[in-house]
Amino acid sequence: MAAGLVISAPASGVGKTTLTLALARAWRHRGLNVQCFKSGPDYIDPAFHAAATGRASVNVDSWAMDRGTIAHLVSRGVDADVVLAEGSMGLFDGVAARGVSGTGATADIAEMLGWPVVLVIDPSGQAQTAAAIAAGLRDYRPGLKLAGVVLNRVASPRHENLVRHALNEAGIAVFGALPRHAEISLPKRHLGLVQAEEQAEIGKLIDEAARFVAEHVDLDAVLRSAASWSPQPAVNGLNVTPPGQRIALARDAAFSFVYPHMLEAWRAAGAEISTFSPLADEAPDASADVCWLPGGYPELHAGKIAAHARFRSGLRAFAETRPVHGECGGYMALGTALTDADGVRHEMAGLLGLETSFAKRRMHLGYRLAELAAPMPGHRPGARLRGHEFHYSTIIAQPDMPLAVVHDATGAVIAETGSRRGHATGTFFHLIAEDR
């Protein structure tokens, strides 16, 4: 029987990912099997979890997924000794309007699974107030259990003692306190952490984090605080139809943002996936019956993509007879042109009329509910798709027929409708699930 815990915090940027990776690797060093999950729509963290544990991690999301889907996904932890769900943003942060089974908050997942929460608290610039914050999080939502806290970035032993005393007075367990330690800082860029596969030294960094956390945190006490858990049988699996029988999937540093549970669902339904690299000037597999370009960082590689004639001509030839779909960065690459951060305009594949600019930066972030006006690979007209959008690029032109009517989580209609032309379709949102 596994022991389940949720790692959360009062806010983003406090150290949830670092602690999750460190605990997972430290327990793995002790011979335990550790399974990680990511609560919420972040598509970068699961790759770090896999690097730390040696087991694939997937997202669980209460706004986009029903309870049956979440139960199906977490059931992969049945053979693990420890199961860790890393939260997004702050513990209760989600959207105002309820989605399929919740608001997208980490607290939804903790309550749904019955797992206690370990809070990462950064008391920089405060002392006793950190205890008030922890107590407020503990008491905010009945039914949620706080296991205890790990303090991060404490300034000095005196600072630690002040915070510990206040937490003890509030009846909150302190599992450990981490001094500032620059050597385990994970590098970031505009969409979050630099991807795990781009960091050659990621294994060493996680090992150092595990060593550091084991030195300052009572790992046994954290483990004892976990809830004994065995997954309940899922009534439903994933409601996912593969976009084709044989899928050509773009996969490299420019095109890598695809949810792991989607790929697993495609394979479970019998689809075959062949990968190709646009950055290596590779064309999609000519034997595939659909091509899928995930999101990623085309804005960082626009010059190379524009110069790779084999990739672009191969993609165009593919689209003459078979469907091609792009998500976010993949959508941008299917367009006419992309202007990079320096203001240089680069020609893209030209399968759609979309033109975007990274020089005119504006953050687009949030859940999306799309009702398809036309088919896209794997989904019929009228299908209601739930996804998440996160990018800084601005639409300069979007002249093609809209693919969908797209709403944000409040129900407001947004301009990022996606596009369709011939066999090509694209969206700015990353698909998470289809409503049943």
N, C-alpha and C positions, 0 to 999 in steps of 0.2 A: 504494500500500500504506500502510495507516494505522500510526501508532505508538501503542502501548497502554501505559497506566500506571494504577496503582491508588493512590489517595490514602487513607492510613490514619493511625492514631495509636495510642498506648498506651491511650487511654481516650476517653470522650465529652467534649465541651466544650473540646477543645484547639484547634479552628480548622480542621477538615477542610473544612467547607462553604465558609468564607470563602476558603481557598486554592484550592479547586476552582473556584469562581466567578471568582476573580481570574485564575488561569491560563487558564481558558477564554476570558474576555473579552480578556486581553492577547494571546493567540495569534490570536484573531479580529481584533483590531486590526491584526495583522501580515498579515492576508489568508488565514489558515488556516481550514479548516473543522474545527470541533471537535464531537465527539459525546460526550455524557455519559451515564452510567448511575448508578444508585444500588444498591449492594449491600445487601441486607436489606430489611425491610418498611416503612421510613419512606416515608409517602405525601406528605410535604410537600416534601422536597428536590427531586424532579424538576421542579417548577414553577420553582424558582430556576435549575436547570440550563437550562431552556428560555429563561428570561429572559436568561441570560448568553450563550447560543450561537445562539439563533434556531432551534434544532432540538429536537424533542420528546425528552424523556428518559424512560426506563422503569426499573422495578426488576428486578433479577436476584437470585434468592434460592435458595441451595443447599438449604435445609431444605424449601421448598415446591415447588421446580421440579426436573425432571429435566434432564440435560445437553442433551437435544434441544431443550427449551424455551428454556434459556439460550442455546444456540447460535443458535436462531431469533431471539431478541430482540437479541442483540449484532450480528447480521448487518446491522442498519441502519447500522452504522459503516463499511460497505464503501467508501463514497465520501468518508469523512472523512480529514483529514490527521492528526488527533490524536484518540485515544479515551481518555477519562478515566472511571474507575469510582470513585466516592466511597464509601468504606466506612461502616459503622455501628459505633458503640461502639469498642472496641479491636480490633486486628488479628485476634486469635484468639478473640474473644468470640462465642460462639454458645450452643447448648443442649447438655446432656450427652448426649442421645440423638440419634443420627444420623437425619436425615430422608431425603428422596428422594435427594439427591446429596451431602449434607454436613450440617453442624450449623448452617448459617446464618451462619458466620463469614466475614468479608471475605477471610481467607486462602484459603478454599475457592475463591472466584472468581479470585483472583490465580493460584493454582496451576492451576486448570482452564483459564484463558485463556493462561497463560504470560506474564503481564504483571508487570514489576517493580513494587515498592512504594516510593512516596515517603512517608516518615513525617513527620508534623507532630509536633514535640516541644515541649512547653511546659516550659522548665526553671525556672519560678518556684520559688523556695525551694530550689534545688539548683544544682549546677554539674557536676562530673565524674560524678555519679550519672546524669545524663542520658545519658551515653555508655554506661554499664552497661546502662541500660534499652534503648537502641537496639541494642546488641550482643546482648542477650538475645532481643529480638524477631527479629533477623537469624538467630540460630542455633537458634531453638526448633523450627522445622519444616523438615526437609530438603526441597529442591526449590523452596523459595520464595526469590526473589531480591530483595534490598534494593538499590534504586537509590541511595538517599541520604536525607538529612533536610533539612527546613526548620525552623529554630527560630522559635518564635512567642513574643511577649511577653517578649523579653529585657530585662533591667532597665537595662543600661548597656554601653558598649563593653568594660569590664573583664569583666563577666559573660559577654558573648559570647565573648571571647577564651579564657576558662577552658573554656567548653563546647566551643568549636571545637577547642582543643588536645586535649582528651580524646577527641573523636570522631575526629580525625585519627590519634591514637595507636591507636585501635581499628580503623583502616582503613575508616572510614565517611565518605563524601563529605558535605560540607555545602554545599547549594545556595544558602543564604542565611539571614539572620536578620532577623526582623521585630520592631522595637521596638513597645511598646504604642501603639495608635492607636485611640482611642475612636470616631473618626468612621466606622469601617467595622464597628462592632458591629451585628450583626443582632438586632432586637428579638425577644423570646421571650414565650410564655405557657405555660400548664400542659401542653399537649400538644406543645410544641416551638416552633419558629420561627413567628412571625406569618407567615401565608401570603403568598406573593409577590404575589398579586393584590390583597391588602389594602394594599400599600405603594406609594403613588403615586410615590415617589422611588426605587424599587428600581433602575432603570436607572442613575441617578446614583451610587447607593451602590456598585453593581458596578463602574462606571467608576473610582470613587475607589479601590476595592480593587485593581483592575488596575494603576492608576498606582502605588500604594504598593508592591505586590508586585514590579512591574517594576523599581522603584528599588532594592529590597533583595535580590532573588533573581535568580540567573543563569538566565534563561529558556532560553537556548541549551543550557546544561549539562543542565537538566531534560529538555529535548526529546531530547538525544542519549542520555539514559539509557533512553529508552523502547524497548520491544521492537517490531521490525517485525512486523506482524500482518496477516493477511488471514483473514476468517472462513471457517470450514469449512462446507461445505453441511450444513444441518440435516436430519437424518433425519425429524424430526417437527416440526410447527408447534405452535401452542398448542392444548391440549385444552380448548377453551372453546365451549360452546353458548350463543348469545345467549338471554336470557330471553324474547325475543319478536321479532317482525318489526319492529314500531315501538315504541320504548321512550321513555316520558316520564321524563326524568331531572331530578330536583331539582338545581339548580346555583346556588349563591350563597354568601355568606360563612358561612352556617349549615350548608350541606350541600355539601361539596366534596371530602371524603376518598374518592376512588375511584382505584384503581390505573390509570394511563394504559394499561398493556398490556391491561387488561380492556376498556376502551372501544374500543381499536384492534382487538381480537379480535372484538368484536361487529360492528363495521363491516366488517371483513374477511370475516365470515360472511354479510354481506348485510343486516344490521339497520340501520334508520334510528333516529337518536337526536334527539329534540326536547327541549330544555331548558325548564324553567320555574323561577321563583323564588318559593318560599314567603315570603321576606322582602318581596317586592313584592306579596304577596297574590294570586299567580297560581295557578290550578288546573292540574292535569296536562292535557295535550292530550287532548281527548275522542276523537280518532281513533286514539290509541295502543292497543295491546293488552296492555301491561304498564306499571306505574309502579315506578320504582326510586328510593328515597331513600338517598343515601350518608350516611356519617358526616360529622362536622363539629363545629360548636359550637352546638347548639340551646340549651345551658345558658346561653349568653351572650345569646341572643335569645328566651328563652322567653316573655316578656311580649308581644313583637310577634307571635310565632307564634300564641299564644293569642288575640290580638285580631283575627287575620286570618280572618274568617268565610268569605270566598270560597275561600281555600285549603283550609280544613278541610272545608267542605261539598262542595267539588269533589272532594277526595280520597275522602270517604266515598261520594259518588255513583259514583266510578270503581270503588271496591272492591266495590260491589254486584254487579258483573258480570265484573270482570277482576282479575288478580293484582296485588297491591301488596306490595313487599318493601322492608324497611328494614335498613340496616347501622349498628350502633352508634348514632350520633346520630340517624340515620333511624329506627332501631328505637324509640328513646326518643320521637320525635315521633309514631310510630304508636300509642303507648300512651295510657293514661288521663290521666296527669298527670306533670308534671316540677316538682320543687321546686328553685328556683335557690339560688345561694350565700348569699343573704340570708334563706333560709327561706321564701320566698314560693312558694306552690303554684299552678302554672299548668295549665289544662286543655289537653290535647293532642288529637289527632284521635280517640282512643277506638276505633280499629279493633282494638286489642289491649288486654288488661287490665293490661299492664305499667305499673308506677308506679316512678319513679326519683327519686333525690335527689342533687343536687350539693352540698347543704349538709352531708350526711354523706359526706365525701370519703374514698375509699380507692382507691389505684392498683390497676388490673387491667392486667397487661402480660404478653404472651407469645404464642408460637405456639399455634394451635389446630388440632386434627384432629377434624372432625365427621362422623359417619355419620348421614345424614338418615333420620328416622323417617317422614317424609312428603315429598311433593314441594315444591320451591320453584322459582320461575321459572328455567328453564334446566337444572334438575337433578332427577333421578328419586329415588324412595325408595331407600335403600341406598347412594347415592353418597357417596364419601369426599372431603370438601372440606378443603383446607388454607387457613388464613388466619392473621390476626394480630389480637390484641385489645389496645387501649390506651385506657383511659378512667379517669376518677376518680369516676364516678357509682356510687351504690349502689342495688341493687334493693330497693325497699320491698315490692313485690308482683309476682309473675309467675304469675298464676293459670291461664293458658291451657295447652292441650296443648303439650308440648315439641316443638320442631321436630327436634331431633337429640340424639344422645348425643355430648357434646363432651369431648374430652380435651386436656390440656395436653401440652407436648413430652415430659414424663416418662411419659406414659400415664395420669396421674391424671384421674379424672372430675371435671369442674367444674360449678358450679351454673348457669352462664350457658348454658343449653340452647337459647336462642331460643324463639320462640313461634309458634303458628299458630291462626288463628281465621277461618273462612270463607275468603275469598280473600286474607287478609292473613298475611304471614309476616315474621319479623324475627330477626336475630342480632346479638350483640355483636361478633362477629369480622368483619373485612373479608376478603372472599374474594380469594385470590391464585391458586389453581389447584385443579383436580380431579385426583385420582389417576387415572392411565390404567388 
